[in-house]
Amino acid sequence: MPAKKDPDASTSVPCFYGAELRWKREQAGLTLEQLVEGSFRGISFLSQIERGERGMPLDFARHADERLGTDGFFQRRCEDAAKARRAGHDWYSADIPDLEKQAQTLEEWAPVNVPGLLQTAAYFRGQIQYGDPETQQEEIEQRIRARLARAELWKREDRPTYWGILSESVIRRTPLPPAVLADQVEHILNVIRSTRSVLQIVPETTPWHTLRNGMAKIMTFADAPPLVYTEGDFTGQIVDYPARVQQYRRRYDLLRAVALSPEASLALMDELARTYRDEAQQGD
């Protein structure tokens, strides 16, 4: 069970409702175990809600109101918290930040863009401006805040084990200034090394391989079956059909086999970081 942590109710709407739920529970003299009893939910599930790390589904809101005698408070407000959690995210990917936090392992393949969990604000801003140039500035900033909030996952002691595979072209064929790319590559290296995660690069000399037509994120959980998330322009899909998930699993493993080793991949990234930093300094 995660260590007890006092939620900061001022951080966000979900944190506010999580803090309120915990206060009501403690006022009622109930432990986590006692409150989840009869809800078909686990203790870790409730703990994450109280910390503002995941939304409160309607079935649990009903259960909490009944056990705590809160006269429908959590039922009426859980949708407000859900809307707040979706702010800054595309509708089709709104559930992914919560799933990332719940996952035991995260494995993702990025053939086009740096994975969201590894992006800097400047890189994501450039991605939006090139990919969706009609986006209003206020929306851009909201999306950047939401993207950076996802990356808070790296600071958690109970973060998932991470294994990322990137196409070399993601780093080499990006129309952003050298200074932005230097910061982005250095950021990836810092995250991977500081969290003891794994990163592999599929070299540009290997154009034909599995999963070459789209990104994939494979997530496994302690108390739920594995899922795969795939995404394209204006669409995203969570795959939970076991046979299809197993196909993604197999193809991801085959992709690992054609990628550079983790050591060689980090060496390549170090070289690219130096190159972009030199180019940025020469342009000053």
C-alpha positions in Angstrom: 0.0 0.0 0.0 1.4 3.5 -0.9 2.7 5.5 2.0 0.3 8.0 3.6 0.7 11.4 2.0 -1.2 14.6 2.9 -3.0 15.8 -0.2 -2.7 19.5 -1.1 -6.3 20.5 -1.7 -5.2 23.7 -3.5 -3.3 21.9 -6.2 -6.3 21.0 -8.4 -10.0 20.0 -8.4 -9.2 16.3 -8.1 -6.9 17.0 -5.2 -9.6 19.1 -3.5 -12.1 16.2 -3.8 -9.5 13.7 -2.7 -8.6 15.7 0.4 -12.3 16.1 1.1 -12.9 12.4 0.8 -10.0 11.7 3.2 -11.2 14.3 5.7 -14.8 12.8 5.6 -13.4 9.3 6.0 -11.3 10.2 9.0 -14.1 12.2 10.6 -16.2 9.1 10.3 -13.5 7.1 12.0 -13.0 4.7 9.1 -9.8 3.2 7.8 -9.1 2.8 4.1 -9.9 -0.9 4.4 -13.3 -0.1 6.1 -14.3 2.4 3.5 -13.6 0.3 0.4 -15.4 -2.7 2.0 -18.3 -3.7 -0.2 -17.3 -1.4 -3.1 -15.4 -4.0 -5.2 -12.5 -1.6 -5.2 -9.0 -2.0 -3.7 -7.3 0.0 -1.0 -4.7 1.3 -3.4 -7.5 2.6 -5.6 -9.0 4.6 -2.7 -5.5 5.9 -1.6 -4.9 7.2 -5.2 -8.2 9.0 -5.2 -7.5 10.6 -1.8 -4.1 11.8 -3.1 -5.7 13.3 -6.2 -3.9 11.0 -8.5 -7.0 9.4 -10.1 -10.6 10.3 -10.7 -13.5 9.0 -8.6 -15.9 6.9 -10.7 -19.6 7.3 -10.2 -20.0 3.8 -8.6 -17.5 4.6 -5.9 -18.9 8.1 -5.4 -22.3 6.5 -4.6 -20.6 4.1 -2.3 -18.7 6.8 -0.5 -21.8 8.9 -0.1 -23.7 6.0 1.4 -20.9 5.0 3.8 -20.0 8.5 4.9 -23.6 10.0 4.9 -22.5 12.9 2.7 -26.0 13.4 1.0 -24.8 12.8 -2.6 -21.9 15.3 -2.4 -19.4 13.0 -4.1 -21.9 11.9 -6.7 -22.7 15.5 -7.6 -19.1 16.6 -7.8 -17.2 13.6 -9.3 -17.9 14.8 -12.8 -16.5 18.2 -12.0 -13.3 16.5 -10.9 -13.3 14.4 -14.1 -13.6 17.5 -16.3 -10.7 19.1 -14.5 -8.6 16.0 -15.0 -9.4 16.1 -18.8 -8.5 19.7 -19.2 -5.6 20.1 -21.6 -5.9 16.6 -23.0 -7.6 15.4 -26.2 -10.9 13.6 -25.5 -9.6 10.3 -26.8 -6.5 10.3 -24.6 -8.0 11.8 -21.4 -7.8 8.4 -19.5 -4.1 7.8 -20.3 -2.5 10.0 -17.5 -4.5 8.1 -14.9 -3.6 4.7 -16.4 0.1 5.7 -16.5 0.0 6.4 -12.8 -1.7 3.0 -12.1 0.6 1.0 -14.3 3.3 -1.3 -13.0 5.2 -1.2 -16.3 5.1 1.2 -19.2 6.6 0.2 -22.6 6.2 2.5 -25.5 7.2 2.8 -29.1 7.6 6.3 -30.6 8.0 6.4 -34.4 7.1 10.0 -35.0 7.4 12.2 -31.8 9.1 12.1 -28.5 6.8 10.3 -26.0 4.7 12.7 -24.0 6.2 11.6 -20.7 9.6 12.7 -22.0 8.8 15.9 -23.7 10.0 19.4 -22.6 7.6 22.3 -22.8 9.5 23.9 -25.7 9.4 20.7 -27.7 5.7 20.2 -27.1 5.0 23.8 -28.0 6.8 23.4 -31.3 4.9 20.1 -31.9 1.6 21.9 -31.5 2.6 24.9 -33.6 3.7 22.8 -36.5 1.0 20.1 -36.2 -2.0 22.3 -35.3 -1.0 25.9 -36.2 -4.6 27.2 -35.6 -4.5 26.4 -31.9 -5.1 29.5 -29.7 -2.3 30.5 -27.4 -4.4 30.0 -24.3 -5.2 26.4 -25.3 -1.5 25.8 -26.1 -0.5 26.9 -22.6 -3.2 24.7 -21.1 -2.1 21.7 -23.0 1.6 22.3 -22.0 0.6 22.5 -18.4 -1.3 19.2 -18.7 1.6 17.6 -20.5 4.1 18.6 -17.8 1.7 17.5 -15.0 1.9 14.0 -16.5 5.6 14.0 -16.2 5.3 14.5 -12.4 5.0 10.7 -12.5 8.8 10.5 -12.7 9.1 12.0 -9.2 7.0 9.2 -7.5 8.7 6.5 -5.6 6.0 4.0 -6.8 6.4 5.0 -10.5 6.0 2.3 -13.1 9.0 0.6 -14.6 9.7 2.3 -18.0 11.1 1.0 -21.3 10.9 3.3 -24.3 11.9 2.7 -27.9 12.3 5.7 -30.2 12.9 5.9 -33.9 16.2 7.7 -34.6 14.3 10.0 -37.0 12.3 11.3 -34.0 15.5 13.0 -32.8 17.2 13.7 -36.1 14.3 14.8 -38.4 12.6 17.4 -36.2 12.1 21.0 -37.5 13.0 22.7 -34.2 15.9 25.0 -33.3 19.1 23.2 -32.2 18.8 24.7 -28.7 15.4 23.2 -28.2 16.6 19.8 -29.5 19.6 19.9 -27.3 17.5 20.6 -24.2 15.0 17.8 -25.3 17.7 15.2 -25.8 19.5 16.1 -22.6 16.1 15.9 -20.8 15.5 12.4 -22.1 18.9 11.3 -21.0 18.5 12.8 -17.5 15.1 11.1 -17.0 16.2 7.7 -18.2 19.4 7.7 -16.2 18.0 9.2 -13.0 15.1 6.8 -12.9 17.1 3.8 -14.1 14.7 3.3 -17.0 15.6 1.7 -20.4 15.7 3.5 -23.7 16.5 2.0 -27.1 16.8 3.6 -30.5 15.8 2.0 -33.8 18.4 3.3 -36.3 17.4 5.0 -39.5 19.3 2.2 -41.4 16.5 -0.2 -40.2 13.5 1.2 -42.1 11.5 -2.1 -42.1 10.4 -3.5 -38.8 7.4 -4.3 -36.7 5.0 -1.5 -35.6 6.5 0.9 -38.1 3.1 2.4 -38.9 2.1 3.8 -35.5 2.9 4.4 -31.9 2.0 1.9 -29.2 2.0 2.1 -25.4 1.8 -1.2 -23.5 0.7 -0.9 -19.8 0.5 -3.7 -17.2 -1.2 -3.4 -13.8 -1.0 -5.2 -10.5 -4.8 -5.8 -10.3 -6.0 -5.6 -13.9 -5.3 -7.1 -17.3 -2.7 -5.3 -19.6 -3.8 -2.6 -22.0 -2.4 -1.1 -25.2 -2.9 2.5 -26.3 -2.4 3.5 -29.9 -2.9 7.0 -31.4 -3.1 8.8 -34.7 -4.3 12.2 -35.9 -7.6 13.0 -34.2 -8.0 9.6 -32.8 -6.8 7.2 -30.1 -7.8 3.7 -29.0 -7.3 1.6 -25.8 -7.0 -2.0 -26.8 -8.0 -4.6 -24.1 -8.9 -7.7 -26.2 -6.3 -10.2 -24.8 -5.4 -11.8 -28.2 -4.8 -8.3 -29.7 -2.8 -7.2 -26.7 -0.6 -10.3 -27.0 0.0 -9.4 -30.7 1.3 -6.0 -29.7 3.4 -7.6 -26.9 5.0 -10.0 -29.5 5.7 -7.2 -32.0 7.1 -4.9 -29.4 9.5 -7.7 -28.4 10.5 -8.1 -32.0 11.1 -4.4 -32.3 13.4 -4.5 -29.2 15.5 -7.1 -31.1 16.2 -4.8 -34.0 16.9 -1.7 -31.9 20.3 -0.6 -30.7 21.3 -1.9 -27.2 20.5 0.4 -24.3 24.2 1.3 -23.9 24.6 2.1 -27.6 21.3 4.0 -27.7 22.4 6.3 -24.8 25.7 6.9 -26.5 24.0 7.9 -29.7 21.8 10.3 -27.7 24.8 11.8 -25.9 26.4 12.4 -29.3 23.2 14.1 -30.6 23.0 16.3 -27.5 26.6 17.5 -28.0 25.9 18.1 -31.7 22.8 20.2 -31.1 24.4 22.1 -28.3 27.4 23.0 -30.5 25.0 24.1 -33.3 23.0 26.2 -30.9 26.2 27.9 -29.6 27.4 28.6 -33.1 24.1 30.2 -33.9 24.3 32.6 -31.0 
